Amino acid sequence: MTPKRLPIVAVAAVMTCLTAGLVPSPAGASTTSLTGAGSTLIAPLESLWASDFQRRYGDSVTYAAVGSGTGIAQITARAVDFGASDAPLTPAQAAACNGCIQIPWALTATGMAFHLEGVRRLNLTGPVLANIYFGKITNWNDPAIAKLNKGETLPNVKITPVFRSDGSGDTYAFTDYLSRVSSAWRIKVGNATSVSFPTGVGGKGNDGITAIVASTNGAIGYASASYIIAHHLGAAALQNAAGKFVYPNLLPIEAAAKVVKRVPANNEMHIVNPPKSDKGAYPLSTFSYCIVPKSSPSKALLASWIYYALKLGQPFGAQLDFAPIPKVVFNAGVKSVRELQKG
């Protein structure tokens, strides 16, 4: 394992039999198009999906990576055919979306990217991260960080925490995690797609976060694992509930998702900070959701597109650090697609 650049682990074979009644547009049918907007985390994978979907079936999918918060707003306003968010809808958002279904269609992780000249390996815990973003730990050679990194020479360099300035599913996952490991964070800051960070520098989208981290010695920021890989940034290992320091690679992401034994009716799932029994789990893993209205005039094509992503699109994820969704989540997604087909 080379922590400076996240290694890619081969994905196990995925299921290959199509579920009866859920097939994409038949060959020779008139081609149509869909528009979507939202999560920047899902954007690289969605791009591969859209290209393959069009190659197979002729139907085009245009996607705008504008952040989960904006994606939710756009599907609520019916400005697009589907939204994409790495944060499940809040009760208020679900009500405002007026009959929308959220369908989990991808599984990945939010990583902690860092830029610290001369340092290749970095271990961090949730409470230390919370104190960095509270502004209580301000230098990289702070005793609390040094204790976690014995044998590593940490420089006397100011820490620059970087956060998302736009509504973001990565922010949701990050603050969900911090709220579960730090009662002070839960009480003072909370968990949402947008929060008031006590300190730090804001960047728009995953590209904004990685650009700031890449150009700033001493910076640390949360970003989709695929963006950390693409920008050749350092990735910190986070301590999980079992006390193991783990990187956001495919197998640890899959291990985190094992906490899901059943999927609730609204498909909302939280897999951050999984229990001690999941010794190899990465504690900042997350599902990403497609959000669609039941009453959409494009529901047939939407059903085909989402089923494609759930099934044929999963193998594209390995190169971008997306793990295959578990069978129980796949089954829940198929059930939701059937609901969409029925309208």
C-alpha positions as CSV (number, residue, x, y, z in Angstrom):
1,M,0.0,0.0,0.0
2,T,1.3,3.4,-1.0
3,P,-0.5,6.1,0.9
4,K,0.8,9.0,-1.1
5,R,-1.3,7.7,-4.0
6,L,-4.3,5.5,-3.2
7,P,-3.9,2.0,-4.6
8,I,-6.7,0.5,-6.5
9,V,-7.8,-3.0,-5.5
10,A,-9.4,-5.2,-8.1
11,V,-13.2,-5.6,-7.7
12,A,-14.7,-9.0,-7.2
13,A,-16.9,-10.3,-9.9
14,V,-20.4,-8.8,-9.9
15,M,-23.7,-10.4,-10.7
16,T,-24.3,-10.9,-14.4
17,C,-27.9,-11.9,-14.9
18,L,-30.4,-9.1,-15.7
19,T,-33.5,-9.0,-13.5
20,A,-36.5,-9.8,-15.6
21,G,-38.6,-6.8,-16.5
22,L,-35.8,-4.2,-15.9
23,V,-34.0,-3.8,-19.2
24,P,-32.7,-0.7,-20.9
25,S,-34.2,0.7,-24.1
26,P,-34.4,-2.0,-26.7
27,A,-32.3,-1.8,-29.8
28,G,-34.0,0.1,-32.6
29,A,-36.2,2.1,-30.3
30,S,-36.3,5.9,-30.7
31,T,-33.5,7.5,-28.7
32,T,-34.2,10.1,-26.0
33,S,-32.1,12.0,-23.5
34,L,-32.0,12.7,-19.8
35,T,-30.5,15.6,-17.8
36,G,-29.2,15.3,-14.3
37,A,-27.4,17.5,-11.7
38,G,-25.8,17.3,-8.3
39,S,-22.9,15.4,-6.6
40,T,-19.4,16.1,-7.8
41,L,-18.4,12.9,-6.1
42,I,-20.4,10.8,-8.5
43,A,-19.5,12.9,-11.6
44,P,-16.4,10.9,-12.8
45,L,-18.3,7.6,-12.5
46,E,-21.5,9.1,-14.0
47,S,-19.5,10.2,-17.0
48,L,-18.3,6.6,-17.7
49,W,-21.9,5.4,-17.2
50,A,-23.3,7.9,-19.6
51,S,-20.8,7.1,-22.3
52,D,-21.4,3.4,-22.1
53,F,-25.2,3.8,-21.8
54,Q,-25.3,5.8,-25.0
55,R,-23.0,3.4,-26.8
56,R,-25.2,0.4,-25.8
57,Y,-28.6,1.9,-26.3
58,G,-28.3,5.3,-28.1
59,D,-29.9,7.3,-25.2
60,S,-27.9,10.3,-23.9
61,V,-27.5,11.5,-20.4
62,T,-26.1,15.0,-19.7
63,Y,-25.0,15.7,-16.1
64,A,-23.9,18.9,-14.3
65,A,-21.6,18.4,-11.3
66,V,-22.9,21.3,-9.2
67,G,-22.9,19.8,-5.7
68,S,-25.4,17.7,-3.9
69,G,-27.3,20.6,-2.4
70,T,-27.8,22.3,-5.8
71,G,-28.7,18.9,-7.3
72,I,-31.5,18.4,-4.7
73,A,-32.7,21.9,-5.4
74,Q,-32.8,21.4,-9.2
75,I,-34.7,18.1,-9.0
76,T,-37.1,19.7,-6.5
77,A,-37.8,22.4,-9.0
78,R,-38.0,19.8,-11.8
79,A,-35.3,21.7,-13.7
80,V,-33.6,18.3,-14.4
81,D,-34.8,14.7,-14.8
82,F,-32.8,13.4,-11.9
83,G,-30.7,14.7,-9.0
84,A,-27.7,13.1,-7.5
85,S,-26.7,13.5,-3.8
86,D,-24.3,11.8,-1.4
87,A,-26.6,12.9,1.4
88,P,-30.0,11.4,1.8
89,L,-32.9,13.8,1.7
90,T,-33.9,15.4,5.0
91,P,-37.6,15.1,5.9
92,A,-38.1,18.7,4.8
93,Q,-36.3,18.1,1.5
94,A,-38.3,15.0,0.9
95,A,-41.6,16.8,1.4
96,A,-40.5,19.7,-0.8
97,C,-39.5,17.3,-3.6
98,N,-43.1,16.2,-3.7
99,G,-43.1,12.4,-4.4
100,C,-39.4,11.9,-5.1
101,I,-37.6,8.5,-4.6
102,Q,-34.0,8.3,-3.5
103,I,-32.2,5.3,-4.8
104,P,-28.7,4.3,-3.6
105,W,-26.7,3.5,-6.7
106,A,-23.0,3.9,-5.8
107,L,-20.6,3.2,-2.9
108,T,-17.4,5.0,-2.3
109,A,-15.6,7.1,0.4
110,T,-14.7,10.6,1.4
111,G,-11.0,10.7,2.0
112,M,-8.8,13.2,3.9
113,A,-6.4,14.7,1.4
114,F,-3.3,16.4,2.7
115,H,-0.3,18.3,1.5
116,L,2.6,18.2,3.9
117,E,6.1,18.4,2.3
118,G,8.4,15.7,3.5
119,V,5.6,13.6,5.0
120,R,4.3,10.5,3.1
121,R,2.3,8.7,5.8
122,L,-0.2,10.3,8.1
123,N,-2.5,8.7,10.7
124,L,-5.4,10.7,12.1
125,T,-8.4,10.0,14.4
126,G,-11.9,11.5,14.3
127,P,-11.4,13.5,17.5
128,V,-8.2,15.0,16.2
129,L,-9.8,15.9,12.9
130,A,-12.6,17.6,14.8
131,N,-10.1,19.6,16.8
132,I,-8.3,20.6,13.6
133,Y,-11.6,21.9,12.1
134,F,-12.5,23.6,15.4
135,G,-9.2,25.4,15.2
136,K,-7.9,23.9,18.4
137,I,-5.0,22.0,16.8
138,T,-3.2,24.5,14.5
139,N,0.2,23.0,13.7
140,W,1.2,19.7,12.2
141,N,3.8,19.0,15.0
142,D,1.1,19.2,17.7
143,P,1.6,16.5,20.3
144,A,-1.9,15.0,19.6
145,I,-0.9,14.4,15.9
146,A,2.7,13.3,16.8
147,K,1.3,10.7,19.2
148,L,-0.5,9.0,16.3
149,N,2.5,9.1,14.0
150,K,5.5,7.8,15.9
151,G,8.6,7.6,13.8
152,E,7.4,10.3,11.5
153,T,9.0,13.7,11.6
154,L,6.2,16.2,11.5
155,P,7.2,19.8,10.5
156,N,6.3,22.9,12.4
157,V,3.9,24.0,9.7
158,K,0.5,25.7,10.1
159,I,-2.5,23.5,9.4
160,T,-4.9,24.9,6.7
161,P,-8.3,23.1,7.0
162,V,-10.2,23.1,3.7
163,F,-14.0,22.6,3.5
164,R,-16.6,22.8,0.8
165,S,-18.2,26.2,0.2
166,D,-21.1,24.7,-1.7
167,G,-23.8,22.3,-0.5
168,S,-22.1,19.0,-0.5
169,G,-22.7,15.3,0.1
170,D,-19.0,15.0,1.1
171,T,-19.7,17.7,3.8
172,Y,-22.7,15.6,4.9
173,A,-20.5,12.5,5.2
174,F,-17.7,14.3,6.9
175,T,-19.9,16.1,9.5
176,D,-21.9,12.9,10.0
177,Y,-18.7,11.2,10.9
178,L,-17.4,14.0,13.2
179,S,-20.8,14.2,14.9
180,R,-20.5,10.5,15.8
181,V,-17.0,10.6,17.2
182,S,-17.1,14.1,18.8
183,S,-20.1,15.2,21.0
184,A,-18.7,18.7,20.9
185,W,-18.9,18.7,17.1
186,R,-22.4,17.3,17.2
187,I,-23.6,20.0,19.6
188,K,-21.7,23.0,18.2
189,V,-21.6,22.4,14.5
190,G,-23.8,19.5,13.6
191,N,-24.4,17.4,10.4
192,A,-25.7,18.7,7.1
193,T,-24.7,19.3,3.5
194,S,-23.7,22.9,4.5
195,V,-22.5,23.9,8.0
196,S,-20.7,26.8,9.5
197,F,-17.1,25.6,9.9
198,P,-15.3,27.3,12.8
199,T,-12.1,27.8,10.8
200,G,-10.6,27.0,7.5
201,V,-10.7,27.9,3.8
202,G,-13.7,27.1,1.5
203,G,-13.4,25.5,-2.0
204,K,-16.2,24.8,-4.5
205,G,-16.7,21.2,-5.5
206,N,-14.2,18.4,-5.1
207,D,-12.1,20.1,-7.7
208,G,-12.0,23.2,-5.5
209,I,-10.9,21.2,-2.5
210,T,-8.2,19.3,-4.3
211,A,-6.9,22.5,-6.0
212,I,-6.4,24.3,-2.6
213,V,-4.8,21.3,-1.0
214,A,-2.5,20.7,-3.9
215,S,-1.3,24.3,-3.9
216,T,-1.0,24.8,-0.1
217,N,1.7,23.2,2.0
218,G,0.1,22.3,5.3
219,A,-3.4,21.9,3.9
220,I,-5.9,19.1,4.7
221,G,-9.4,18.7,3.2
222,Y,-12.1,16.2,2.7
223,A,-12.7,15.0,-0.9
224,S,-14.0,12.0,-2.8
225,A,-11.4,9.3,-3.0
226,S,-11.4,9.4,-6.8
227,Y,-10.3,13.0,-6.8
228,I,-7.5,12.4,-4.4
229,I,-6.2,9.6,-6.7
230,A,-6.6,11.8,-9.8
231,H,-4.7,14.7,-8.2
232,H,-1.9,12.5,-6.8
233,L,-2.5,13.8,-3.3
234,G,-1.6,12.3,0.0
235,A,-4.4,10.4,1.8
236,A,-4.5,10.1,5.6
237,A,-5.3,6.8,7.2
238,L,-8.3,7.2,9.6
239,Q,-8.6,5.2,12.8
240,N,-11.8,3.1,12.8
241,A,-13.8,1.9,15.8
242,A,-11.6,-1.2,16.0
243,G,-8.5,1.0,16.5
244,K,-7.1,0.2,13.0
245,F,-5.7,3.0,10.7
246,V,-7.3,2.4,7.3
247,Y,-7.1,4.1,3.9
248,P,-10.1,4.7,1.6
249,N,-9.5,1.8,-0.7
250,L,-12.0,-0.6,-2.2
251,L,-11.9,-3.4,0.3
252,P,-12.2,-1.1,3.4
253,I,-15.1,0.7,1.7
254,E,-16.8,-2.7,1.1
255,A,-16.2,-3.7,4.7
256,A,-17.9,-0.5,5.9
257,A,-21.0,-1.3,3.9
258,K,-21.3,-4.7,5.6
259,V,-23.0,-2.8,8.4
260,V,-26.1,-2.7,6.2
261,K,-28.2,-5.7,7.0
262,R,-31.5,-4.3,5.8
263,V,-32.4,-1.1,3.9
264,P,-35.2,1.1,5.3
265,A,-38.2,2.0,3.1
266,N,-36.8,5.4,2.3
267,N,-33.4,3.9,1.4
268,E,-31.5,6.2,3.8
269,M,-28.3,4.6,5.1
270,H,-25.4,5.7,7.3
271,I,-22.2,3.7,7.2
272,V,-19.7,6.2,8.8
273,N,-17.9,5.0,11.9
274,P,-19.0,1.4,11.7
275,P,-18.7,-0.8,14.8
276,K,-15.6,-2.5,16.1
277,S,-16.6,-5.9,14.6
278,D,-15.8,-4.4,11.1
279,K,-12.1,-4.4,11.8
280,G,-11.0,-3.5,8.2
281,A,-13.7,-0.9,7.6
282,Y,-12.9,2.6,6.4
283,P,-14.9,5.0,8.7
284,L,-15.7,7.7,6.2
285,S,-17.5,5.6,3.5
286,T,-20.7,6.7,1.9
287,F,-23.5,5.8,-0.5
288,S,-24.5,8.1,-3.3
289,Y,-28.2,8.5,-4.3
290,C,-30.1,9.2,-7.4
291,I,-33.2,11.3,-6.7
292,V,-36.2,11.0,-9.1
293,P,-39.8,12.0,-9.0
294,K,-42.4,9.2,-9.4
295,S,-44.5,11.2,-11.7
296,S,-41.8,12.0,-14.2
297,P,-42.8,11.8,-17.9
298,S,-39.4,10.2,-18.5
299,K,-39.9,7.5,-15.9
300,A,-39.4,4.6,-18.4
301,L,-36.0,5.9,-19.5
302,L,-35.1,6.9,-15.9
303,A,-35.9,3.4,-14.7
304,S,-33.6,2.0,-17.5
305,W,-30.8,4.4,-16.7
306,I,-30.9,3.8,-12.9
307,Y,-31.1,0.0,-13.4
308,Y,-28.2,0.2,-15.8
309,A,-26.2,2.1,-13.1
310,L,-27.1,-0.5,-10.4
311,K,-26.2,-3.4,-12.6
312,L,-24.0,-2.9,-15.7
313,G,-22.4,0.3,-14.5
314,Q,-20.9,-1.1,-11.3
315,P,-17.7,-2.6,-12.8
316,F,-16.7,0.9,-14.0
317,G,-16.3,1.9,-10.4
318,A,-13.0,0.1,-9.5
319,Q,-10.8,2.5,-11.4
320,L,-12.4,5.4,-9.5
321,D,-12.4,3.8,-6.0
322,F,-16.1,3.0,-6.1
323,A,-16.8,-0.4,-4.6
324,P,-19.7,-2.6,-5.9
325,I,-22.9,-2.0,-3.9
326,P,-23.9,-4.9,-1.6
327,K,-26.6,-7.3,-2.7
328,V,-29.1,-6.1,-0.1
329,V,-28.6,-2.5,-1.4
330,F,-28.9,-3.7,-5.0
331,N,-32.2,-5.4,-4.2
332,A,-33.5,-2.3,-2.5
333,G,-32.5,-0.3,-5.6
334,V,-34.3,-2.7,-7.9
335,K,-37.4,-2.5,-5.7
336,S,-37.4,1.3,-6.0
337,V,-36.9,1.2,-9.7
338,R,-40.0,-1.0,-10.0
339,E,-41.9,1.6,-7.9
340,L,-40.7,4.3,-10.4
341,Q,-41.9,2.1,-13.4
342,K,-45.3,1.8,-11.8
343,G,-45.5,5.6,-11.1
